[in-house]
Every structure is written in structure tokens, then in C-alpha cells.
Amino acid sequence: MHSTFKTIILFTLLTFILTSCKNKKQDYFYHVLMIEFSKDADIEQITKEILKFEDIPTVKEVRYGNIKPHNRNIIQNFSHCLILIFDNEKGLQEYLKDPYHEKIYEKHKPYIADIYTADFNSISLIE
């Protein structure tokens, strides 16, 4: 049942992303993470380091923020969402191997209580 709720939340999030693309004719590749940090995590420090992912050459754009609680939240434990945009899947693969990404992931891995990821291509709209 928990898996079904995650799927519903992720579908809603992905629908929002697809409808808010700046250039609907461009196909991008997305890497989405919903994260629950442990109570002892230094969120301010983690945020500063995550926002520097935009300096990695294959990262086109970074979107990161708090998940705002409301009555539609089915999964209460996820507190942050990170969306990375790439030109293509190869860009994601290069990002995953980038030394800065690996360093930040290993540094903060002990503070990640739960994480849900999804990678996908944007869908071109037919006009």
C-alpha cells in the first residue's frame, strides 16, 4: 500500500514538471529525488552543497526545496525534493560519476533516512 501512495505522489510531481517545462519542444532528462533527512542533519549545509550541483557541467538546471505539508500529503516523511535537469540520459550518467556529486552523496548519506528516486525523459507535446 505504501508503494501505491509513492506512485501517486510521484505521478503528481512528474505531471507538474512536465506541464511547467520552459521549452515544451525540447526533450530533457529528469532526475527526481524525494528525501527524508534524519533529525540530526544539517539541512542548511546540505542545501548549500546540493545547490552547487548546478556547477557540474552536465547539469542543466537544479530545483530544490521543502515539501510543504498539506492535507493532500499522503507520505509525510519526505521533507525535501530535488529535481535535476539534463539534456539527455548520458548527462545524468556523467553527473552520477562526477567527483563532487560522489563526495556530497557519501558525506550526507548517513543523514538520509529515506529516499525515493525517479529518472525519466520529458514527453513531447503533439501540437
C-alpha positions as CSV (number, residue, x, y, z in Angstrom):
1,M,0.0,0.0,0.0
2,H,2.9,2.4,0.8
3,S,4.2,1.7,-2.7
4,T,0.9,2.8,-4.3
5,F,1.0,6.0,-2.4
6,K,4.5,6.7,-3.5
7,T,3.5,6.1,-7.1
8,I,0.5,8.5,-6.8
9,I,2.8,11.2,-5.3
10,L,5.4,10.7,-7.9
11,F,2.9,10.8,-10.8
12,T,1.5,14.1,-9.5
13,L,5.0,15.5,-9.2
14,L,6.1,14.4,-12.6
15,T,2.9,15.7,-14.2
16,F,3.6,19.1,-12.6
17,I,7.2,19.1,-14.0
18,L,6.1,18.1,-17.5
19,T,3.5,20.9,-17.6
20,S,5.9,23.5,-16.4
21,C,8.8,22.9,-18.8
22,K,10.1,26.2,-20.1
23,N,10.6,25.0,-23.7
24,K,8.0,22.3,-24.5
25,K,9.6,21.4,-27.7
26,Q,12.9,20.4,-26.0
27,D,13.2,16.9,-24.7
28,Y,15.1,16.8,-21.4
29,F,16.1,14.1,-19.0
30,Y,15.0,14.4,-15.3
31,H,16.4,13.0,-12.1
32,V,13.9,13.5,-9.2
33,L,14.6,12.7,-5.6
34,M,12.2,12.9,-2.7
35,I,14.2,12.9,0.5
36,E,13.6,12.5,4.2
37,F,16.6,13.7,6.2
38,S,17.3,12.4,9.7
39,K,16.7,14.8,12.6
40,D,20.4,15.5,13.2
41,A,21.0,16.5,9.5
42,D,22.5,20.0,9.0
43,I,19.9,21.0,6.3
44,E,21.4,24.4,5.7
45,Q,24.8,22.9,4.9
46,I,23.3,20.2,2.8
47,T,21.3,22.7,0.9
48,K,24.3,24.9,0.1
49,E,26.2,21.8,-1.2
50,I,23.2,20.5,-3.2
51,L,22.7,23.8,-5.0
52,K,26.3,23.7,-6.2
53,F,25.3,20.6,-8.3
54,E,24.4,23.3,-11.0
55,D,28.2,23.8,-11.4
56,I,28.6,20.3,-12.7
57,P,28.9,20.6,-16.5
58,T,26.1,18.2,-17.5
59,V,23.6,19.6,-15.1
60,K,21.3,22.0,-17.0
61,E,19.2,23.1,-14.0
62,V,18.6,22.4,-10.3
63,R,15.4,22.7,-8.5
64,Y,15.4,22.0,-4.7
65,G,13.1,22.8,-1.9
66,N,11.0,21.8,1.1
67,I,7.9,19.7,0.5
68,K,5.1,21.8,2.1
69,P,2.8,19.8,4.3
70,H,-0.9,19.9,3.5
71,N,-3.9,17.6,3.6
72,R,-3.0,16.0,0.2
73,N,0.3,14.7,1.5
74,I,0.0,11.0,1.8
75,I,3.6,10.4,2.5
76,Q,4.5,12.6,5.4
77,N,8.1,11.6,5.9
78,F,9.6,13.2,2.7
79,S,10.7,16.7,3.6
80,H,12.7,17.8,0.5
81,C,12.5,17.4,-3.3
82,L,15.5,17.7,-5.7
83,I,15.0,17.9,-9.4
84,L,18.0,17.8,-11.7
85,I,17.5,18.5,-15.4
86,F,19.9,17.2,-18.1
87,D,20.0,17.4,-21.9
88,N,19.9,13.6,-22.0
89,E,20.4,10.4,-20.0
90,K,24.1,10.5,-20.7
91,G,24.3,13.8,-18.8
92,L,22.8,12.0,-15.8
93,Q,25.3,9.2,-16.0
94,E,28.2,11.7,-16.1
95,Y,26.7,13.6,-13.2
96,L,26.4,10.4,-11.1
97,K,30.2,9.8,-11.6
98,D,31.2,13.4,-11.0
99,P,33.6,13.6,-8.1
100,Y,31.7,16.5,-6.5
101,H,28.4,14.5,-6.6
102,E,30.1,11.4,-5.2
103,K,31.7,13.4,-2.4
104,I,28.5,15.1,-1.3
105,Y,26.5,11.9,-1.5
106,E,29.0,10.0,0.6
107,K,29.2,12.9,3.1
108,H,25.5,13.2,3.7
109,K,24.4,9.5,3.1
110,P,24.3,8.9,6.9
111,Y,21.7,11.7,7.2
112,I,19.3,10.3,4.6
113,A,16.5,8.5,6.5
114,D,14.6,7.7,3.3
115,I,14.9,8.5,-0.4
116,Y,12.8,7.9,-3.5
117,T,14.2,8.5,-7.0
118,A,12.8,8.5,-10.5
119,D,14.5,9.2,-13.8
120,F,12.6,9.9,-17.0
121,N,12.5,11.7,-20.3
122,S,10.1,14.5,-21.0
123,I,7.3,13.8,-23.3
124,S,7.0,16.0,-26.4
125,L,3.5,17.5,-26.7
126,I,1.8,17.0,-30.0
127,E,0.5,20.2,-31.5
